[in-house]
Amino acid sequence: MNTILPLLSLAIFPGGLTLLAGGLAYEWADRKLLALFQNRVGPRWFQPLADTVKLLAKEEIIPDRANKFLFTSLPLIALAGGLTAALYVPLAGLRPAYGFSGDLIVTLYLLSLLTLCMGLAGTNTLDRFSMIGATRTLTQVFSYEAPFLLALLIPAVTAGSWQIGEIATYAQSHWLVVLQPVGFVVALVGLMGKLEMTPFDAPEAHTEIAAGALTEYSGRGLAFFRLAKAVELVVGLTLVAAIYLGGVSNPLWFLVKTLALLLTLAGIQALLTRLRIDQTVGLWWRYGTILVLLQWLVLILIRRI
Amino acid sequence: MATNKEPERFTISIGPQHPALKEPGSFQFTVDGEIVTKAYVRLGYAHRGIEKAAEQRNWIQDLYLLERVCGICSHIHATAYCLAVEELAHVEAPPRAQAIRVLVAELERIHSHFLWIGVSAHEAGFDTLFMYSWRDRETVMDLLERLTGNRVNYSANVLGGVKCDIDAEQTTAILDGLNFLEERARHYFDVLTNDSMFLQRTRGIAVMSRNQAEVMGAIGPTARASNVARDVRIESPYAAYTQYPIKMALDTRGDLEARFVVRVNELFESFRLIRQILATLPEGELTARMPRRVPAGEVVKRVEAPRGELYYFIKSNGTDKPERLKVRTPTICNMTSVIKLAVGHQLADVPMILAGIDPCFSCNDRTVELTDTDRKTSNIMTWEELRRYGIKFYEARK
């Protein structure tokens, strides 16, 4: 009996199927909101699910010169990374399924797995567009990853714990967004970079390089990558909401806070123009990193006093 | 990947099928990292043989054929053709018809520029502006439908005049539509010149000096953004532009932002002109009588399409069909500037540079370049040579 419960929690709730469904729902919400901001009708509620089912049913074409093992396994690793990361965050306002001291770092690296997999997948297929897309994807990782990490470590230091569950409990009594607004902004914008949303969608700028790193993917592989991205959206939003927006103590608060964040993200996506990759790097290293370091400085000074 | 001694040339082909291109055209960009070091264009994928087809149809049928050269600036093609044929036949369309021609042409310019703002914004990754400008463009398309019965190929012209008249009700509808569009155009002007994120993609990008523009033969709004003061509507006014002069929109900067500014300023000028025409529309007949056979002779007609100068050459041999008809659309003149300006820019800027000239591929495909793949030579063949080559080619395959 003791082994069945963890398995259930992995496969059905809060991980596994529920998370996938949640990911698709959030993806739909994002698309729908963006569509409304752009004065379009937008997709119907089941559109992301329909896309996934269709892609899963389609034939997967593996390019001749690509490494077949990598080609098929990379999407799975990306999805697995996202699903595993979900175990350590307070999804749906529940306590994290698992937790240990330092799981914040592990979660952040599991979330980066998607980007790394996409970069590898792009270089694996030898397609021109994929190569350029992969180069841009990896360049982008190096620009936003450090500030994003630093922005999420500030609350950890403030709360005195590197365990997401404990930070979230601490955050319930301290709205860190008020105390550390810069960290919050950097974390949120870093999440957009991670998810390659406009204005950070240069790696998949379809007017330049078709679908970027994933140009050669069709069928199952593409479906898994898309699912991984959807899962990462939910996990990322949960993480930012739990840490900065006063924790997510119950499902209602979880919904309210993550959807408010999603609304903000959709608004930013609708308002801004795509940045060139050099502009992205410049933005992160010139402003993002400096700002977050200043926030650190303030934190250190306060602690000293 | 690069194991050769020489650094490997990394060439990106955009087209013939690519999401950035709405029509087929092939571009080869050699890139060093993100920087374009060499650019090459190959056109001709949408060659439809319209000039040849025009020789086999009579004067009236050609009007509808030539209107289909371009889906966006269809009216101006028909206008150029009508003006040319009328000149050959020594017929002059009545003043009211000429005014209506200009009015529809300016409505078409509004429609084309709104479309272009959207396309360019989309190439830059600013989809919100794309959606909004295309929504607003519906207004002017509805006006054109109300006026002529069609949204795209309006067929407002006939030889010797126009087909559609404007009554009081339509006048009010057009004025209402213009008020809305003018307000929107003001808003877009504000966005295009003040949105700092968008300006990062347009300001100082693809700067074309006045000298460059003249050397590369750029025309239309593209050239006017580089301070080349050329506009056929002013240089040699046709139709009713003699009675309704326009003011040229010029900019000195020559970058992508300047092209946006020039085109939006042209919108304002079109609004003003349409209002003026509606206020002072001459009374009278809509058509003059045209002979079925056009006297022998040659004529050249230049008009200002939304994208720049449109050139028509027509030769008549006195029958009911043209002997030769030559069309040169503005895109082909501006294509050189794309290839020149792309070099040294980032790959990310290339779609914007291409969209900056407002390209229309199927319009400009007048010739097909034949490249001998074995010998890598290209040459232009006459009709007779091509025919013989074809016969030889298929006999060799037997």
Interface residues (C-beta under 8 A of the other chain):
Chain A: F37 Q38 N39 R40 L126 R128 F129 M131 I132 T135 T198 P199 D201 A202 A205 H206 T207 E208 I209 A210 A270 L271 L272 T273 R274 L275 R276 I277 D278 Q279
Chain B: M1 F10 T11 I12 S13 H18 P19 A20 V31 G33 E34 A121 H122 E123 A124 G125 F126 D127 T128 M131 Y132 R135 D195 M197 F198 Q200 R201 Q346 L347 A348 D349 V350 P351
